[in-house]
Amino acid sequence: MTFSGVRIAEQPKRPTLEGSVAVRDGRRISFAEYGSPRGPAIVWMHGTPGARRQIPVDARAYAAEAGVRIIGIDRPGIGSSTPYLYPDVHDWTADLALLLDALAIDTLRVIGLSGGGPYALAAGAAMPERVHGVGVLGGVAPTRGPDAAEGGIIRLAVHAAPVLAAARVPLGMALTGAIRTVKPLAGPALDLYAAVQPPGDKNLLGRPEFKAMFLDDLLNGSRFQTSAPLADLLLFTREWGFALSDVTVPVRWWHGDDDHIVPFRHGQHCVDRLPDATMTTIDGESHLGGLGIAQQVMEELLQLGA
């Protein structure tokens, strides 16, 4: 038996806890939790696009075995999180603090994949007393201000920013409708996407457990709305509200040397400007390579501040 092209037996297990928390201005932020409810906490920030369940199956298994608590968070406009456009990336950390308080999390580590990278770094800049370490997997680099990196696909969003700003809401509605329309073909569509990717991403997306994870996350997160990716793109065309030099907590950065979405040089550009950061090259991997080494990433981060 299959679901969106993936066997039911291969579907990832549901979160141990899933819900939403009240944040500022009457809004809500939704989350999914895996592993031990009393273990050291890791907040996992999904990529763009993505949602709260975009957490590798082996990371979930490691969390359960090692007694670690992983919390995936929906950004505004995906899943059950209220649509909202932050003035800058840094502003989201005020919502994060409220969610952490509600979940009784005093200290944590933060991991950010791709578009989740700026949010993970913002948490390190805003809450150094709570965040013991930040892990970035092929993270987006700044496009504005003194830390801006040149080139890369993200520059297309910079040029399109005025259109995105004017049409963000209707574009989000159209995207949601399109995903609902093609939902029965989600599996084959993901296969088509994988077929035109570099070898690293093609191999990862061809693994049943990763395909199942991406489909579950996409279909669950987009049930009601899909404006979050557009809000991400807009925020990435603005200054982040903090400088890379403000991130004084330890940062560990992993980047595929064949990354076709965020160039490897963008990762090195950021690492060179962060006060306490190291770069690990993922040889032969492209944009999603960090997802394939999730356990290694988690183990290294858990050593920070221990």
C-alpha positions as CSV (number, residue, x, y, z in Angstrom):
1,M,0.0,0.0,0.0
2,T,1.3,3.5,-0.8
3,F,0.7,7.1,0.1
4,S,1.9,9.8,-2.3
5,G,4.2,7.2,-3.8
6,V,5.7,6.0,-0.5
7,R,4.8,2.7,1.1
8,I,2.8,3.1,4.3
9,A,5.4,1.0,6.2
10,E,8.0,3.6,5.3
11,Q,6.1,6.5,6.7
12,P,8.0,8.3,9.6
13,K,6.5,7.9,13.1
14,R,4.4,10.8,14.3
15,P,5.8,13.2,16.9
16,T,5.6,12.3,20.6
17,L,4.0,15.7,21.1
18,E,2.5,18.3,18.7
19,G,0.7,21.5,19.3
20,S,0.9,25.3,19.3
21,V,1.9,28.0,21.8
22,A,0.6,31.6,22.2
23,V,3.1,34.2,21.3
24,R,3.0,38.0,20.7
25,D,0.0,39.9,19.3
26,G,-2.4,37.0,19.7
27,R,-0.5,34.8,17.3
28,R,0.4,31.2,17.7
29,I,3.5,29.2,16.8
30,S,3.2,25.4,16.2
31,F,5.8,22.8,17.0
32,A,6.5,19.0,16.9
33,E,8.5,17.2,19.5
34,Y,10.5,14.0,19.3
35,G,12.7,12.0,21.7
36,S,12.8,12.4,25.4
37,P,10.6,15.1,27.0
38,R,13.2,15.6,29.8
39,G,16.4,15.4,27.8
40,P,18.7,18.2,26.6
41,A,16.8,20.3,24.0
42,I,17.6,20.9,20.4
43,V,15.4,23.2,18.4
44,W,15.5,22.3,14.7
45,M,14.7,25.1,12.2
46,H,13.4,23.8,8.9
47,G,14.6,24.8,5.5
48,T,12.8,26.9,2.9
49,P,10.3,25.5,2.0
50,G,9.6,23.2,5.0
51,A,7.7,22.8,8.2
52,R,8.0,21.4,11.7
53,R,8.4,17.7,10.7
54,Q,11.4,18.3,8.4
55,I,13.6,16.3,10.8
56,P,15.5,13.2,9.5
57,V,14.3,9.8,10.7
58,D,17.7,8.9,12.0
59,A,17.8,12.1,14.1
60,R,14.5,11.2,15.6
61,A,15.8,7.6,16.4
62,Y,19.0,9.0,17.9
63,A,17.0,11.4,20.1
64,A,14.9,8.5,21.4
65,E,17.9,6.3,22.1
66,A,20.2,9.0,23.6
67,G,17.5,10.7,25.6
68,V,17.5,14.0,23.6
69,R,14.6,16.3,23.0
70,I,14.1,17.7,19.5
71,I,11.6,20.4,18.8
72,G,10.7,21.3,15.2
73,I,9.1,24.7,14.8
74,D,6.7,26.0,12.1
75,R,7.6,29.5,11.0
76,P,4.6,31.9,10.6
77,G,2.5,31.0,7.6
78,I,3.1,27.2,7.6
79,G,1.4,24.4,9.5
80,S,-0.7,25.9,12.4
81,S,1.5,29.0,12.9
82,T,-0.3,32.3,12.4
83,P,0.8,34.1,9.2
84,Y,3.1,37.0,10.0
85,L,6.0,38.8,8.4
86,Y,8.7,39.8,11.0
87,P,10.4,43.1,10.5
88,D,13.7,41.2,10.4
89,V,15.0,37.7,11.3
90,H,16.2,38.8,14.8
91,D,12.6,39.7,15.8
92,W,11.5,36.1,15.6
93,T,13.6,35.3,18.7
94,A,11.0,37.0,20.9
95,D,8.5,34.4,19.8
96,L,11.1,31.7,20.3
97,A,11.7,32.8,23.9
98,L,7.9,32.5,24.7
99,L,7.8,29.0,23.1
100,L,10.8,27.9,25.1
101,D,9.2,29.2,28.3
102,A,5.9,27.4,27.6
103,L,7.8,24.2,27.0
104,A,9.9,24.7,30.2
105,I,13.2,24.8,28.2
106,D,15.9,26.7,30.0
107,T,18.9,26.0,27.7
108,L,19.2,24.6,24.2
109,R,21.1,24.0,21.1
110,V,19.7,25.2,17.7
111,I,20.1,23.6,14.3
112,G,19.1,25.4,11.1
113,L,19.0,23.9,7.6
114,S,19.4,26.2,4.6
115,G,16.7,28.9,5.2
116,G,16.6,27.9,8.8
117,G,20.2,28.9,9.2
118,P,19.6,32.7,9.7
119,Y,17.0,31.9,12.4
120,A,19.4,29.6,14.2
121,L,22.1,32.3,14.2
122,A,19.6,34.9,15.4
123,A,18.8,32.7,18.4
124,G,22.5,32.6,19.2
125,A,22.8,36.3,18.9
126,A,19.7,37.1,21.0
127,M,20.0,34.5,23.7
128,P,23.6,33.6,24.4
129,E,22.7,32.8,28.0
130,R,20.3,30.1,26.8
131,V,21.7,28.9,23.5
132,H,24.8,26.7,24.2
133,G,25.6,26.1,20.5
134,V,24.3,26.6,16.9
135,G,24.6,24.2,14.1
136,V,24.1,25.4,10.5
137,L,23.6,23.0,7.6
138,G,24.2,24.8,4.3
139,G,22.7,28.0,5.7
140,V,21.7,31.1,3.7
141,A,24.2,34.0,4.0
142,P,23.2,37.7,4.4
143,T,22.4,39.7,1.3
144,R,22.4,43.1,2.8
145,G,24.7,45.1,5.1
146,P,28.4,44.7,5.8
147,D,28.1,40.9,6.1
148,A,26.5,40.5,2.7
149,A,27.8,37.7,0.4
150,E,27.9,38.2,-3.3
151,G,26.3,35.9,-5.9
152,G,24.2,32.8,-5.5
153,I,20.6,32.0,-6.3
154,I,19.4,34.1,-3.3
155,R,20.3,37.2,-5.3
156,L,17.2,36.4,-7.5
157,A,15.1,37.0,-4.4
158,V,16.8,40.4,-3.9
159,H,15.9,41.5,-7.3
160,A,12.3,40.2,-6.9
161,A,11.8,41.7,-3.5
162,P,9.4,44.5,-4.5
163,V,7.2,42.1,-6.3
164,L,7.3,39.6,-3.4
165,A,6.4,42.3,-0.9
166,A,3.4,43.5,-3.0
167,A,2.1,40.0,-3.9
168,R,3.1,37.9,-0.9
169,V,-0.4,37.2,0.4
170,P,-2.0,36.2,-3.0
171,L,1.1,34.3,-4.0
172,G,0.9,32.3,-0.7
173,M,-2.8,31.5,-1.4
174,A,-2.0,30.4,-5.0
175,L,0.9,28.2,-3.7
176,T,-1.4,26.6,-1.1
177,G,-4.0,25.9,-3.8
178,A,-1.4,24.5,-6.2
179,I,0.0,22.1,-3.5
180,R,-3.6,20.9,-2.7
181,T,-4.2,20.2,-6.4
182,V,-1.1,18.2,-6.9
183,K,-1.2,16.4,-3.5
184,P,-2.0,13.0,-5.1
185,L,1.1,13.4,-7.3
186,A,3.4,14.5,-4.6
187,G,5.5,11.4,-4.6
188,P,6.1,11.4,-8.4
189,A,6.7,15.2,-8.3
190,L,9.4,14.7,-5.7
191,D,11.0,12.0,-7.9
192,L,11.0,14.5,-10.8
193,Y,12.7,17.1,-8.7
194,A,15.3,14.6,-7.5
195,A,16.0,13.6,-11.0
196,V,17.4,17.0,-12.0
197,Q,19.5,17.6,-8.8
198,P,23.2,17.0,-8.3
199,P,24.3,13.5,-7.3
200,G,24.3,14.2,-3.6
201,D,20.7,15.5,-3.3
202,K,19.5,12.9,-5.9
203,N,20.9,10.1,-3.8
204,L,19.5,11.4,-0.5
205,L,16.0,12.0,-2.0
206,G,16.1,8.5,-3.4
207,R,16.3,7.0,0.0
208,P,12.8,5.9,1.1
209,E,13.1,7.3,4.7
210,F,14.1,10.8,3.4
211,K,11.4,10.8,0.7
212,A,8.8,9.8,3.3
213,M,10.0,12.5,5.7
214,F,9.8,15.2,3.0
215,L,6.4,14.2,1.8
216,D,5.0,13.9,5.3
217,D,6.4,17.3,6.2
218,L,5.2,19.0,3.0
219,L,1.7,17.6,3.0
220,N,1.2,18.1,6.8
221,G,2.6,21.6,6.8
222,S,0.7,22.8,3.8
223,R,-2.8,21.6,4.8
224,F,-3.9,25.1,5.7
225,Q,-1.4,27.6,4.3
226,T,1.9,28.0,2.5
227,S,3.0,31.6,2.9
228,A,6.1,31.0,5.1
229,P,8.5,30.4,2.2
230,L,7.6,33.8,0.7
231,A,8.1,35.5,4.0
232,D,11.5,33.8,4.3
233,L,12.6,35.0,0.9
234,L,11.6,38.6,1.8
235,L,13.4,38.5,5.1
236,F,16.5,37.1,3.4
237,T,16.6,40.2,1.2
238,R,16.7,42.5,4.2
239,E,19.3,43.1,6.9
240,W,18.9,40.4,9.6
241,G,18.7,42.8,12.6
242,F,22.1,41.5,13.9
243,A,25.6,41.2,12.7
244,L,27.4,37.9,12.4
245,S,29.9,39.3,14.9
246,D,27.0,39.4,17.5
247,V,26.8,35.6,17.5
248,T,29.3,34.9,20.3
249,V,28.1,31.4,21.1
250,P,29.9,28.5,19.4
251,V,28.8,27.8,15.8
252,R,29.4,24.6,13.9
253,W,28.8,24.9,10.2
254,W,28.5,22.0,7.8
255,H,28.3,22.7,4.0
256,G,28.4,20.4,0.9
257,D,31.2,21.3,-1.5
258,D,28.8,20.7,-4.4
259,D,26.0,22.9,-3.0
260,H,24.0,24.3,-5.9
261,I,21.5,26.4,-3.9
262,V,23.8,28.1,-1.3
263,P,27.3,28.2,-2.6
264,F,30.0,26.7,-0.4
265,R,31.8,30.1,-0.5
266,H,28.8,31.7,1.2
267,G,29.2,29.3,4.1
268,Q,32.9,30.1,4.4
269,H,32.1,33.8,4.1
270,C,29.9,33.5,7.2
271,V,32.2,31.3,9.2
272,D,35.1,33.8,8.6
273,R,32.9,36.5,10.2
274,L,31.6,34.5,13.2
275,P,33.6,34.9,16.4
276,D,33.6,31.2,17.4
277,A,32.9,29.1,14.3
278,T,34.3,26.1,12.5
279,M,33.5,24.8,9.0
280,T,33.1,21.1,8.1
281,T,33.1,20.3,4.5
282,I,30.7,17.5,3.4
283,D,32.7,16.1,0.6
284,G,30.7,15.4,-2.6
285,E,27.4,16.5,-1.1
286,S,25.0,19.2,-2.4
287,H,22.4,21.3,-0.6
288,L,20.7,18.7,1.6
289,G,23.9,16.9,2.6
290,G,23.7,18.0,6.2
291,L,20.5,16.0,6.6
292,G,22.5,12.8,6.0
293,I,24.8,13.4,8.9
294,A,22.2,14.5,11.5
295,Q,23.4,12.2,14.3
296,Q,27.0,13.5,13.9
297,V,25.7,17.1,14.0
298,M,23.6,16.5,17.1
299,E,26.4,14.7,18.9
300,E,28.9,17.5,18.3
301,L,26.4,20.2,19.4
302,L,25.6,18.4,22.6
303,Q,29.2,18.6,23.6
304,L,29.1,22.4,23.5
305,G,28.3,23.9,26.9
306,A,28.1,20.5,28.5
